[in-house]
């Protein structure tokens, strides 16, 4: 019984070692079309079971976008595009990308 519990703890620990948060987020805004493009770098072996599972875009306390996902585009990244008709120049957006296993990456982006 002790060996089984030890093995389960070891396997759980190893799965966390393999997990990691997103490493980079590149954000651009097209003023004419009001499109926010976000490329999240998250290198994984299998994008079907280790992926970005949620992206949240906030302005202050207001959530503008909450996007839940069940996989990412490929082994390297996920690209997301949102039309944000209500944003204005000078607004500061808080963008959070979360890994389904562990960790998150947060960036602030100012609309110019």
PEJOSUL-V500289 format. One record per residue. N is the residue number from 1. RES is the residue in three letters. D_CENTER is the distance of its C-alpha to the mean C-alpha in whole Angstrom. Layout:
# PEJOSUL-V500289
n | res | d_center
N | RES | D_CENTER
N | RES | D_CENTER
This chain:
# PEJOSUL-V500289
n | res | d_center
1 | UNK | 39
2 | UNK | 38
3 | UNK | 37
4 | UNK | 35
5 | UNK | 33
6 | UNK | 32
7 | UNK | 31
8 | UNK | 28
9 | UNK | 27
10 | UNK | 27
11 | UNK | 25
12 | UNK | 23
13 | UNK | 23
14 | UNK | 22
15 | UNK | 19
16 | UNK | 17
17 | UNK | 19
18 | UNK | 17
19 | UNK | 14
20 | UNK | 11
21 | UNK | 8
22 | UNK | 6
23 | UNK | 10
24 | UNK | 9
25 | UNK | 8
26 | UNK | 11
27 | UNK | 12
28 | UNK | 16
29 | UNK | 18
30 | UNK | 21
31 | UNK | 23
32 | UNK | 26
33 | UNK | 23
34 | UNK | 21
35 | UNK | 18
36 | UNK | 15
37 | UNK | 13
38 | UNK | 9
39 | UNK | 9
40 | UNK | 6
41 | UNK | 9
42 | UNK | 8
43 | UNK | 12
44 | UNK | 13
45 | UNK | 17
46 | UNK | 16
47 | UNK | 13
48 | UNK | 15
49 | UNK | 14
50 | UNK | 12
51 | UNK | 8
52 | UNK | 5
53 | UNK | 7
54 | UNK | 6
55 | UNK | 5
56 | UNK | 8
57 | UNK | 10
58 | UNK | 14
59 | UNK | 17
60 | UNK | 19
61 | UNK | 19
62 | UNK | 18
63 | UNK | 15
64 | UNK | 15
65 | UNK | 12
66 | UNK | 11
67 | UNK | 9
68 | UNK | 9
69 | UNK | 9
70 | UNK | 12
71 | UNK | 11
72 | UNK | 10
73 | UNK | 12
74 | UNK | 14
75 | UNK | 14
76 | UNK | 12
77 | UNK | 10
78 | UNK | 8
79 | UNK | 10
80 | UNK | 10
81 | UNK | 13
82 | UNK | 14
83 | UNK | 18
84 | UNK | 18
85 | UNK | 22
86 | UNK | 22
87 | UNK | 21
88 | UNK | 24
89 | UNK | 24
90 | UNK | 24
91 | UNK | 21
92 | UNK | 18
93 | UNK | 15
94 | UNK | 12
95 | UNK | 8
96 | UNK | 6
97 | UNK | 2
98 | UNK | 4
99 | UNK | 6
100 | UNK | 9
101 | UNK | 11
102 | UNK | 11
103 | UNK | 9
104 | UNK | 6
105 | UNK | 7
106 | UNK | 8
107 | UNK | 10
108 | UNK | 13
109 | UNK | 15
110 | UNK | 18
111 | UNK | 20
112 | UNK | 23
